[in-house]
Amino acid sequence: MEMDNKALVLDMLEWIATKPRTHAEVMDAWRTSCPRLQIWEDATDLGLVVREGWGDSETPVRVTPSGREFLESERPRPGKIAARGLDSRRLRASAASVTIT
């Protein structure tokens, strides 16, 4: 999936996926006035998150199955690495050897 703000969209998906969030919470944390960083709009347009109805600000927001799949493909959880057949020790060792300049 190609997008300019992929890292921020993934951050939002992780945040929403950790526990139930209301629309008000999501808007408070992720709304921006910058037209180049439309995190909520991009995530909803791509079908990665959904607002459960159109009630008040307490309406729940959840990560969709497509959003969870995107999140897992881009940021696999440590427990999921083993399930994919990857050697997590090798991944940690290679990550530890990376030098950021």
Secondary structure, 3 states (H helix, E strand, C coil): CCCCCHHHHHHHHHHHHHCCEEHHHHHHHHCCCCCCCCHHHHHHHCCCEEECCCCCCCCEEEECHHHHHHHHHHCCCHHHHHHCCCCHHHHHHHHHCCCCC
